[in-house]
Amino acid sequence: MKQRLASIAFLLLLALAAGFVWSSSAALPPVVASHFGASGAADGFMARADYLLTMLLTLVGVALLVAFLPFVLPYLGDSGINLPNREYWLAPVRRAQTFAFLRLHGLSFASALVTFLAYVHWLVVQANERQPAQLSTPAIITALAVFLAVLAIWLIVLFARFRQSA
């Protein structure tokens, strides 16, 4: 039940983020500044339709891959799964709990990724409102720092969970 609710929540977040990218892209100019140097100055451009397609495919494709890859792990065979203390965690008595944790953990990281990508898109929209286009360096650095902190916490939780406890 918990996994089903988490999956539904993730898919809802993904749909909202995709809708946000779709609707906010209308504010972009016909040629979008889509790549920025370290100073925030635009140094790469693409047609709005190409940007929208690229952003939506990245947002949806990568998020779905990250979210649902753990759902296929049980079908890979134990040798295809790289976990610390694999034999311990994939023993029949713990196997179902191990995969349930990995599925929920994958959904949580995918949700963080969706949020980050939607925010980066918003920064691109804002950058394109300036003439010349200029990405906010403090905003993107802050977003990246927050995302990396979330990733670090996610990894700590993952490794803490799979320390052998027996």
PyMOL CGO cylinders between C-alpha atoms (Angstrom):
from pymol import cmd
from pymol.cgo import CYLINDER

trace = [
    CYLINDER, 0.00, 0.00, 0.00, 2.84, 2.38, 0.92, 0.3, 1, 1, 1, 1, 1, 1,
    CYLINDER, 2.84, 2.38, 0.92, 4.59, 1.62, -2.37, 0.3, 1, 1, 1, 1, 1, 1,
    CYLINDER, 4.59, 1.62, -2.37, 1.40, 2.18, -4.35, 0.3, 1, 1, 1, 1, 1, 1,
    CYLINDER, 1.40, 2.18, -4.35, 0.81, 5.57, -2.71, 0.3, 1, 1, 1, 1, 1, 1,
    CYLINDER, 0.81, 5.57, -2.71, 4.43, 6.56, -3.29, 0.3, 1, 1, 1, 1, 1, 1,
    CYLINDER, 4.43, 6.56, -3.29, 4.14, 5.57, -6.96, 0.3, 1, 1, 1, 1, 1, 1,
    CYLINDER, 4.14, 5.57, -6.96, 0.95, 7.57, -7.38, 0.3, 1, 1, 1, 1, 1, 1,
    CYLINDER, 0.95, 7.57, -7.38, 2.49, 10.59, -5.61, 0.3, 1, 1, 1, 1, 1, 1,
    CYLINDER, 2.49, 10.59, -5.61, 5.56, 10.39, -7.85, 0.3, 1, 1, 1, 1, 1, 1,
    CYLINDER, 5.56, 10.39, -7.85, 3.48, 10.11, -11.03, 0.3, 1, 1, 1, 1, 1, 1,
    CYLINDER, 3.48, 10.11, -11.03, 1.35, 13.06, -9.91, 0.3, 1, 1, 1, 1, 1, 1,
    CYLINDER, 1.35, 13.06, -9.91, 4.49, 15.13, -9.22, 0.3, 1, 1, 1, 1, 1, 1,
    CYLINDER, 4.49, 15.13, -9.22, 5.89, 14.14, -12.62, 0.3, 1, 1, 1, 1, 1, 1,
    CYLINDER, 5.89, 14.14, -12.62, 2.64, 15.10, -14.38, 0.3, 1, 1, 1, 1, 1, 1,
    CYLINDER, 2.64, 15.10, -14.38, 2.56, 18.45, -12.57, 0.3, 1, 1, 1, 1, 1, 1,
    CYLINDER, 2.56, 18.45, -12.57, 6.20, 19.13, -13.43, 0.3, 1, 1, 1, 1, 1, 1,
    CYLINDER, 6.20, 19.13, -13.43, 5.67, 18.19, -17.08, 0.3, 1, 1, 1, 1, 1, 1,
    CYLINDER, 5.67, 18.19, -17.08, 2.60, 20.42, -17.19, 0.3, 1, 1, 1, 1, 1, 1,
    CYLINDER, 2.60, 20.42, -17.19, 4.60, 23.24, -15.64, 0.3, 1, 1, 1, 1, 1, 1,
    CYLINDER, 4.60, 23.24, -15.64, 7.37, 22.87, -18.22, 0.3, 1, 1, 1, 1, 1, 1,
    CYLINDER, 7.37, 22.87, -18.22, 4.82, 22.73, -21.04, 0.3, 1, 1, 1, 1, 1, 1,
    CYLINDER, 4.82, 22.73, -21.04, 2.85, 25.77, -19.91, 0.3, 1, 1, 1, 1, 1, 1,
    CYLINDER, 2.85, 25.77, -19.91, 5.77, 27.95, -18.87, 0.3, 1, 1, 1, 1, 1, 1,
    CYLINDER, 5.77, 27.95, -18.87, 7.58, 27.31, -22.14, 0.3, 1, 1, 1, 1, 1, 1,
    CYLINDER, 7.58, 27.31, -22.14, 5.04, 29.54, -23.87, 0.3, 1, 1, 1, 1, 1, 1,
    CYLINDER, 5.04, 29.54, -23.87, 6.87, 32.48, -22.27, 0.3, 1, 1, 1, 1, 1, 1,
    CYLINDER, 6.87, 32.48, -22.27, 10.11, 31.53, -24.02, 0.3, 1, 1, 1, 1, 1, 1,
    CYLINDER, 10.11, 31.53, -24.02, 11.27, 33.34, -27.15, 0.3, 1, 1, 1, 1, 1, 1,
    CYLINDER, 11.27, 33.34, -27.15, 11.31, 31.50, -30.51, 0.3, 1, 1, 1, 1, 1, 1,
    CYLINDER, 11.31, 31.50, -30.51, 15.07, 30.93, -30.08, 0.3, 1, 1, 1, 1, 1, 1,
    CYLINDER, 15.07, 30.93, -30.08, 15.82, 29.88, -26.51, 0.3, 1, 1, 1, 1, 1, 1,
    CYLINDER, 15.82, 29.88, -26.51, 19.08, 30.45, -24.67, 0.3, 1, 1, 1, 1, 1, 1,
    CYLINDER, 19.08, 30.45, -24.67, 19.46, 26.88, -23.44, 0.3, 1, 1, 1, 1, 1, 1,
    CYLINDER, 19.46, 26.88, -23.44, 23.07, 26.63, -22.33, 0.3, 1, 1, 1, 1, 1, 1,
    CYLINDER, 23.07, 26.63, -22.33, 24.97, 29.01, -20.13, 0.3, 1, 1, 1, 1, 1, 1,
    CYLINDER, 24.97, 29.01, -20.13, 28.62, 29.49, -19.23, 0.3, 1, 1, 1, 1, 1, 1,
    CYLINDER, 28.62, 29.49, -19.23, 30.00, 29.74, -15.71, 0.3, 1, 1, 1, 1, 1, 1,
    CYLINDER, 30.00, 29.74, -15.71, 29.29, 33.47, -15.65, 0.3, 1, 1, 1, 1, 1, 1,
    CYLINDER, 29.29, 33.47, -15.65, 25.63, 32.82, -16.50, 0.3, 1, 1, 1, 1, 1, 1,
    CYLINDER, 25.63, 32.82, -16.50, 25.96, 34.25, -20.02, 0.3, 1, 1, 1, 1, 1, 1,
    CYLINDER, 25.96, 34.25, -20.02, 24.11, 32.33, -22.72, 0.3, 1, 1, 1, 1, 1, 1,
    CYLINDER, 24.11, 32.33, -22.72, 26.41, 30.39, -25.02, 0.3, 1, 1, 1, 1, 1, 1,
    CYLINDER, 26.41, 30.39, -25.02, 24.02, 27.88, -26.61, 0.3, 1, 1, 1, 1, 1, 1,
    CYLINDER, 24.02, 27.88, -26.61, 20.66, 28.32, -28.31, 0.3, 1, 1, 1, 1, 1, 1,
    CYLINDER, 20.66, 28.32, -28.31, 17.90, 26.17, -29.76, 0.3, 1, 1, 1, 1, 1, 1,
    CYLINDER, 17.90, 26.17, -29.76, 14.43, 26.53, -31.18, 0.3, 1, 1, 1, 1, 1, 1,
    CYLINDER, 14.43, 26.53, -31.18, 11.69, 26.73, -28.55, 0.3, 1, 1, 1, 1, 1, 1,
    CYLINDER, 11.69, 26.73, -28.55, 10.05, 23.51, -29.82, 0.3, 1, 1, 1, 1, 1, 1,
    CYLINDER, 10.05, 23.51, -29.82, 13.38, 21.67, -29.65, 0.3, 1, 1, 1, 1, 1, 1,
    CYLINDER, 13.38, 21.67, -29.65, 14.04, 22.99, -26.14, 0.3, 1, 1, 1, 1, 1, 1,
    CYLINDER, 14.04, 22.99, -26.14, 10.56, 21.95, -24.99, 0.3, 1, 1, 1, 1, 1, 1,
    CYLINDER, 10.56, 21.95, -24.99, 10.93, 18.46, -26.45, 0.3, 1, 1, 1, 1, 1, 1,
    CYLINDER, 10.93, 18.46, -26.45, 14.41, 18.04, -24.96, 0.3, 1, 1, 1, 1, 1, 1,
    CYLINDER, 14.41, 18.04, -24.96, 13.32, 19.26, -21.53, 0.3, 1, 1, 1, 1, 1, 1,
    CYLINDER, 13.32, 19.26, -21.53, 10.18, 17.11, -21.44, 0.3, 1, 1, 1, 1, 1, 1,
    CYLINDER, 10.18, 17.11, -21.44, 12.02, 14.00, -22.64, 0.3, 1, 1, 1, 1, 1, 1,
    CYLINDER, 12.02, 14.00, -22.64, 14.76, 14.57, -20.07, 0.3, 1, 1, 1, 1, 1, 1,
    CYLINDER, 14.76, 14.57, -20.07, 12.35, 15.29, -17.24, 0.3, 1, 1, 1, 1, 1, 1,
    CYLINDER, 12.35, 15.29, -17.24, 9.98, 12.43, -17.94, 0.3, 1, 1, 1, 1, 1, 1,
    CYLINDER, 9.98, 12.43, -17.94, 12.44, 9.89, -19.36, 0.3, 1, 1, 1, 1, 1, 1,
    CYLINDER, 12.44, 9.89, -19.36, 15.17, 10.16, -16.76, 0.3, 1, 1, 1, 1, 1, 1,
    CYLINDER, 15.17, 10.16, -16.76, 12.69, 10.39, -13.89, 0.3, 1, 1, 1, 1, 1, 1,
    CYLINDER, 12.69, 10.39, -13.89, 10.78, 7.30, -15.02, 0.3, 1, 1, 1, 1, 1, 1,
    CYLINDER, 10.78, 7.30, -15.02, 14.02, 5.37, -15.48, 0.3, 1, 1, 1, 1, 1, 1,
    CYLINDER, 14.02, 5.37, -15.48, 15.26, 6.30, -11.99, 0.3, 1, 1, 1, 1, 1, 1,
    CYLINDER, 15.26, 6.30, -11.99, 11.87, 5.69, -10.39, 0.3, 1, 1, 1, 1, 1, 1,
    CYLINDER, 11.87, 5.69, -10.39, 11.00, 2.38, -11.94, 0.3, 1, 1, 1, 1, 1, 1,
    CYLINDER, 11.00, 2.38, -11.94, 14.36, 0.69, -12.51, 0.3, 1, 1, 1, 1, 1, 1,
    CYLINDER, 14.36, 0.69, -12.51, 14.22, -0.70, -8.94, 0.3, 1, 1, 1, 1, 1, 1,
    CYLINDER, 14.22, -0.70, -8.94, 10.93, -2.39, -9.87, 0.3, 1, 1, 1, 1, 1, 1,
    CYLINDER, 10.93, -2.39, -9.87, 12.78, -4.67, -12.34, 0.3, 1, 1, 1, 1, 1, 1,
    CYLINDER, 12.78, -4.67, -12.34, 15.59, -5.58, -9.94, 0.3, 1, 1, 1, 1, 1, 1,
    CYLINDER, 15.59, -5.58, -9.94, 13.92, -8.79, -8.70, 0.3, 1, 1, 1, 1, 1, 1,
    CYLINDER, 13.92, -8.79, -8.70, 13.93, -10.09, -12.28, 0.3, 1, 1, 1, 1, 1, 1,
    CYLINDER, 13.93, -10.09, -12.28, 17.65, -9.51, -12.90, 0.3, 1, 1, 1, 1, 1, 1,
    CYLINDER, 17.65, -9.51, -12.90, 18.85, -12.36, -10.77, 0.3, 1, 1, 1, 1, 1, 1,
    CYLINDER, 18.85, -12.36, -10.77, 20.94, -11.88, -7.67, 0.3, 1, 1, 1, 1, 1, 1,
    CYLINDER, 20.94, -11.88, -7.67, 24.21, -11.60, -9.60, 0.3, 1, 1, 1, 1, 1, 1,
    CYLINDER, 24.21, -11.60, -9.60, 22.86, -8.50, -11.39, 0.3, 1, 1, 1, 1, 1, 1,
    CYLINDER, 22.86, -8.50, -11.39, 22.24, -6.68, -8.11, 0.3, 1, 1, 1, 1, 1, 1,
    CYLINDER, 22.24, -6.68, -8.11, 25.11, -4.82, -6.50, 0.3, 1, 1, 1, 1, 1, 1,
    CYLINDER, 25.11, -4.82, -6.50, 24.43, -4.35, -2.79, 0.3, 1, 1, 1, 1, 1, 1,
    CYLINDER, 24.43, -4.35, -2.79, 26.75, -4.43, 0.18, 0.3, 1, 1, 1, 1, 1, 1,
    CYLINDER, 26.75, -4.43, 0.18, 26.29, -7.81, 1.87, 0.3, 1, 1, 1, 1, 1, 1,
    CYLINDER, 26.29, -7.81, 1.87, 24.17, -8.98, -1.06, 0.3, 1, 1, 1, 1, 1, 1,
    CYLINDER, 24.17, -8.98, -1.06, 23.75, -12.53, 0.22, 0.3, 1, 1, 1, 1, 1, 1,
    CYLINDER, 23.75, -12.53, 0.22, 22.46, -11.27, 3.57, 0.3, 1, 1, 1, 1, 1, 1,
    CYLINDER, 22.46, -11.27, 3.57, 19.97, -8.75, 2.12, 0.3, 1, 1, 1, 1, 1, 1,
    CYLINDER, 19.97, -8.75, 2.12, 18.72, -11.03, -0.65, 0.3, 1, 1, 1, 1, 1, 1,
    CYLINDER, 18.72, -11.03, -0.65, 18.20, -14.02, 1.61, 0.3, 1, 1, 1, 1, 1, 1,
    CYLINDER, 18.20, -14.02, 1.61, 14.61, -15.26, 1.33, 0.3, 1, 1, 1, 1, 1, 1,
    CYLINDER, 14.61, -15.26, 1.33, 13.67, -13.93, 4.77, 0.3, 1, 1, 1, 1, 1, 1,
    CYLINDER, 13.67, -13.93, 4.77, 14.71, -10.34, 3.87, 0.3, 1, 1, 1, 1, 1, 1,
    CYLINDER, 14.71, -10.34, 3.87, 14.32, -10.32, 0.09, 0.3, 1, 1, 1, 1, 1, 1,
    CYLINDER, 14.32, -10.32, 0.09, 10.83, -8.76, -0.12, 0.3, 1, 1, 1, 1, 1, 1,
    CYLINDER, 10.83, -8.76, -0.12, 11.72, -6.02, 2.39, 0.3, 1, 1, 1, 1, 1, 1,
    CYLINDER, 11.72, -6.02, 2.39, 14.97, -5.27, 0.53, 0.3, 1, 1, 1, 1, 1, 1,
    CYLINDER, 14.97, -5.27, 0.53, 13.21, -4.76, -2.80, 0.3, 1, 1, 1, 1, 1, 1,
    CYLINDER, 13.21, -4.76, -2.80, 10.40, -2.78, -1.18, 0.3, 1, 1, 1, 1, 1, 1,
    CYLINDER, 10.40, -2.78, -1.18, 12.96, -0.40, 0.32, 0.3, 1, 1, 1, 1, 1, 1,
    CYLINDER, 12.96, -0.40, 0.32, 14.82, -0.05, -3.00, 0.3, 1, 1, 1, 1, 1, 1,
    CYLINDER, 14.82, -0.05, -3.00, 11.58, 0.74, -4.84, 0.3, 1, 1, 1, 1, 1, 1,
    CYLINDER, 11.58, 0.74, -4.84, 10.56, 3.42, -2.33, 0.3, 1, 1, 1, 1, 1, 1,
    CYLINDER, 10.56, 3.42, -2.33, 14.08, 4.82, -2.26, 0.3, 1, 1, 1, 1, 1, 1,
    CYLINDER, 14.08, 4.82, -2.26, 14.15, 5.01, -6.06, 0.3, 1, 1, 1, 1, 1, 1,
    CYLINDER, 14.15, 5.01, -6.06, 10.84, 6.86, -6.08, 0.3, 1, 1, 1, 1, 1, 1,
    CYLINDER, 10.84, 6.86, -6.08, 12.14, 9.35, -3.52, 0.3, 1, 1, 1, 1, 1, 1,
    CYLINDER, 12.14, 9.35, -3.52, 15.26, 10.13, -5.55, 0.3, 1, 1, 1, 1, 1, 1,
    CYLINDER, 15.26, 10.13, -5.55, 13.25, 10.39, -8.76, 0.3, 1, 1, 1, 1, 1, 1,
    CYLINDER, 13.25, 10.39, -8.76, 10.97, 12.91, -7.02, 0.3, 1, 1, 1, 1, 1, 1,
    CYLINDER, 10.97, 12.91, -7.02, 13.98, 15.00, -5.99, 0.3, 1, 1, 1, 1, 1, 1,
    CYLINDER, 13.98, 15.00, -5.99, 15.28, 14.82, -9.55, 0.3, 1, 1, 1, 1, 1, 1,
    CYLINDER, 15.28, 14.82, -9.55, 11.95, 15.96, -11.01, 0.3, 1, 1, 1, 1, 1, 1,
    CYLINDER, 11.95, 15.96, -11.01, 11.84, 18.90, -8.61, 0.3, 1, 1, 1, 1, 1, 1,
    CYLINDER, 11.84, 18.90, -8.61, 15.41, 19.89, -9.48, 0.3, 1, 1, 1, 1, 1, 1,
    CYLINDER, 15.41, 19.89, -9.48, 14.85, 19.66, -13.25, 0.3, 1, 1, 1, 1, 1, 1,
    CYLINDER, 14.85, 19.66, -13.25, 11.62, 21.67, -13.06, 0.3, 1, 1, 1, 1, 1, 1,
    CYLINDER, 11.62, 21.67, -13.06, 13.43, 24.36, -11.08, 0.3, 1, 1, 1, 1, 1, 1,
    CYLINDER, 13.43, 24.36, -11.08, 16.30, 24.45, -13.59, 0.3, 1, 1, 1, 1, 1, 1,
    CYLINDER, 16.30, 24.45, -13.59, 13.71, 24.89, -16.34, 0.3, 1, 1, 1, 1, 1, 1,
    CYLINDER, 13.71, 24.89, -16.34, 12.21, 27.80, -14.40, 0.3, 1, 1, 1, 1, 1, 1,
    CYLINDER, 12.21, 27.80, -14.40, 15.65, 29.38, -14.14, 0.3, 1, 1, 1, 1, 1, 1,
    CYLINDER, 15.65, 29.38, -14.14, 16.04, 29.02, -17.92, 0.3, 1, 1, 1, 1, 1, 1,
    CYLINDER, 16.04, 29.02, -17.92, 12.66, 30.71, -18.44, 0.3, 1, 1, 1, 1, 1, 1,
    CYLINDER, 12.66, 30.71, -18.44, 13.74, 33.57, -16.16, 0.3, 1, 1, 1, 1, 1, 1,
    CYLINDER, 13.74, 33.57, -16.16, 17.13, 33.82, -17.89, 0.3, 1, 1, 1, 1, 1, 1,
    CYLINDER, 17.13, 33.82, -17.89, 15.42, 34.20, -21.25, 0.3, 1, 1, 1, 1, 1, 1,
    CYLINDER, 15.42, 34.20, -21.25, 13.39, 37.15, -19.96, 0.3, 1, 1, 1, 1, 1, 1,
    CYLINDER, 13.39, 37.15, -19.96, 16.61, 39.16, -19.65, 0.3, 1, 1, 1, 1, 1, 1,
    CYLINDER, 16.61, 39.16, -19.65, 18.33, 40.83, -22.59, 0.3, 1, 1, 1, 1, 1, 1,
    CYLINDER, 18.33, 40.83, -22.59, 20.83, 39.46, -23.19, 0.3, 1, 1, 1, 1, 1, 1,
    CYLINDER, 20.83, 39.46, -23.19, 19.81, 36.13, -21.69, 0.3, 1, 1, 1, 1, 1, 1,
    CYLINDER, 19.81, 36.13, -21.69, 21.52, 35.64, -18.33, 0.3, 1, 1, 1, 1, 1, 1,
    CYLINDER, 21.52, 35.64, -18.33, 21.17, 32.69, -15.96, 0.3, 1, 1, 1, 1, 1, 1,
    CYLINDER, 21.17, 32.69, -15.96, 21.27, 33.56, -12.28, 0.3, 1, 1, 1, 1, 1, 1,
    CYLINDER, 21.27, 33.56, -12.28, 24.54, 32.04, -11.12, 0.3, 1, 1, 1, 1, 1, 1,
    CYLINDER, 24.54, 32.04, -11.12, 23.63, 32.24, -7.39, 0.3, 1, 1, 1, 1, 1, 1,
    CYLINDER, 23.63, 32.24, -7.39, 20.26, 30.56, -8.06, 0.3, 1, 1, 1, 1, 1, 1,
    CYLINDER, 20.26, 30.56, -8.06, 21.72, 27.67, -10.08, 0.3, 1, 1, 1, 1, 1, 1,
    CYLINDER, 21.72, 27.67, -10.08, 24.57, 27.16, -7.60, 0.3, 1, 1, 1, 1, 1, 1,
    CYLINDER, 24.57, 27.16, -7.60, 22.10, 27.12, -4.71, 0.3, 1, 1, 1, 1, 1, 1,
    CYLINDER, 22.10, 27.12, -4.71, 19.85, 24.67, -6.57, 0.3, 1, 1, 1, 1, 1, 1,
    CYLINDER, 19.85, 24.67, -6.57, 22.78, 22.42, -7.34, 0.3, 1, 1, 1, 1, 1, 1,
    CYLINDER, 22.78, 22.42, -7.34, 24.02, 22.58, -3.74, 0.3, 1, 1, 1, 1, 1, 1,
    CYLINDER, 24.02, 22.58, -3.74, 20.57, 21.65, -2.42, 0.3, 1, 1, 1, 1, 1, 1,
    CYLINDER, 20.57, 21.65, -2.42, 20.27, 18.82, -4.94, 0.3, 1, 1, 1, 1, 1, 1,
    CYLINDER, 20.27, 18.82, -4.94, 23.73, 17.48, -4.03, 0.3, 1, 1, 1, 1, 1, 1,
    CYLINDER, 23.73, 17.48, -4.03, 22.85, 17.68, -0.33, 0.3, 1, 1, 1, 1, 1, 1,
    CYLINDER, 22.85, 17.68, -0.33, 19.67, 15.70, -0.99, 0.3, 1, 1, 1, 1, 1, 1,
    CYLINDER, 19.67, 15.70, -0.99, 21.72, 13.18, -2.99, 0.3, 1, 1, 1, 1, 1, 1,
    CYLINDER, 21.72, 13.18, -2.99, 24.22, 12.87, -0.12, 0.3, 1, 1, 1, 1, 1, 1,
    CYLINDER, 24.22, 12.87, -0.12, 21.41, 12.26, 2.38, 0.3, 1, 1, 1, 1, 1, 1,
    CYLINDER, 21.41, 12.26, 2.38, 19.82, 9.77, -0.01, 0.3, 1, 1, 1, 1, 1, 1,
    CYLINDER, 19.82, 9.77, -0.01, 23.12, 7.87, -0.29, 0.3, 1, 1, 1, 1, 1, 1,
    CYLINDER, 23.12, 7.87, -0.29, 23.70, 7.94, 3.47, 0.3, 1, 1, 1, 1, 1, 1,
    CYLINDER, 23.70, 7.94, 3.47, 20.24, 6.46, 4.05, 0.3, 1, 1, 1, 1, 1, 1,
    CYLINDER, 20.24, 6.46, 4.05, 20.86, 3.84, 1.35, 0.3, 1, 1, 1, 1, 1, 1,
    CYLINDER, 20.86, 3.84, 1.35, 24.22, 2.73, 2.76, 0.3, 1, 1, 1, 1, 1, 1,
    CYLINDER, 24.22, 2.73, 2.76, 23.00, 2.87, 6.36, 0.3, 1, 1, 1, 1, 1, 1,
    CYLINDER, 23.00, 2.87, 6.36, 20.07, 0.64, 5.46, 0.3, 1, 1, 1, 1, 1, 1,
    CYLINDER, 20.07, 0.64, 5.46, 22.30, -2.00, 3.91, 0.3, 1, 1, 1, 1, 1, 1,
    CYLINDER, 22.30, -2.00, 3.91, 24.91, -2.30, 6.61, 0.3, 1, 1, 1, 1, 1, 1,
    CYLINDER, 24.91, -2.30, 6.61, 24.80, -5.87, 7.78, 0.3, 1, 1, 1, 1, 1, 1,
    CYLINDER, 24.80, -5.87, 7.78, 22.98, -5.91, 11.10, 0.3, 1, 1, 1, 1, 1, 1,
    CYLINDER, 22.98, -5.91, 11.10, 23.29, -9.56, 12.04, 0.3, 1, 1, 1, 1, 1, 1,
]
cmd.load_cgo(trace, "trace")
